[in-house]
Amino acid sequence: MNRLYRSTRDRMLGGVCAGIGEHLGVDPSLIRLIWVAITLLSVGIGIIVYIMAWIIIPEQPGNSGKIPPPSGNGS
């Protein structure tokens, strides 16, 4: 079974929507739009759920999404 992780590559805030999109095989932008719609229709409950998911869902292991320092020899 494929585990759910927060994305480190396609994140805007915490990587929750991108992680859900990767897990479901759906474009993360679609997940973000759905999340915004739910947040607006539920008078902000989506924000609380997002913060809880940010805390609960672990970050994707391996690639931290950071640019590695240059490994040149100074030449």
C-alpha positions in Angstrom: 0.0 0.0 0.0 1.2 3.5 -0.9 1.8 5.7 2.1 0.6 9.3 2.3 3.3 11.9 2.7 3.5 15.7 2.5 5.2 16.6 -0.8 8.7 18.2 -0.7 8.8 19.0 -4.4 5.5 20.7 -5.3 4.6 22.4 -2.0 3.0 25.9 -1.6 2.7 25.9 2.2 3.1 22.6 3.9 2.8 20.2 1.0 -0.4 18.7 2.2 -2.4 19.2 -1.0 0.5 18.2 -3.2 1.0 15.1 -1.1 -2.7 14.1 -1.4 -2.5 14.8 -5.2 0.5 12.5 -5.6 -1.1 9.8 -3.4 -4.3 9.9 -5.5 -2.6 10.4 -8.8 -4.4 13.7 -9.3 -3.1 17.2 -10.2 -2.3 19.0 -6.9 -3.9 22.2 -8.3 -7.3 20.4 -8.4 -6.9 19.3 -4.8 -6.0 22.9 -3.8 -9.1 24.3 -5.6 -11.3 21.7 -3.9 -9.8 22.5 -0.5 -10.4 26.2 -1.0 -14.0 25.6 -2.0 -14.5 23.4 1.1 -12.9 26.0 3.3 -15.1 28.8 1.9 -18.3 26.7 2.2 -17.6 25.5 5.7 -16.7 28.9 7.1 -13.0 28.2 7.5 -13.0 24.7 8.9 -10.7 23.7 6.0 -8.0 25.9 7.5 -8.1 24.0 10.8 -8.1 20.6 8.9 -5.2 21.7 6.8 -3.1 22.7 9.9 -4.0 19.4 11.5 -3.0 17.5 8.4 0.3 19.5 8.2 1.1 18.3 11.8 -0.1 14.7 11.4 1.1 13.7 7.8 4.8 13.0 7.7 7.1 14.8 5.2 8.2 12.7 2.3 11.5 11.0 3.2 14.6 11.3 1.0 14.4 14.4 -1.1 14.2 17.4 1.1 13.3 19.7 -1.8 16.3 21.9 -0.9 18.9 22.9 -3.5 22.2 21.2 -2.7 25.3 23.4 -2.2 27.7 23.6 -5.2 30.2 20.8 -5.2 32.7 22.4 -7.5 36.4 22.4 -6.8 36.7 26.2 -7.0 38.1 26.3 -10.6 
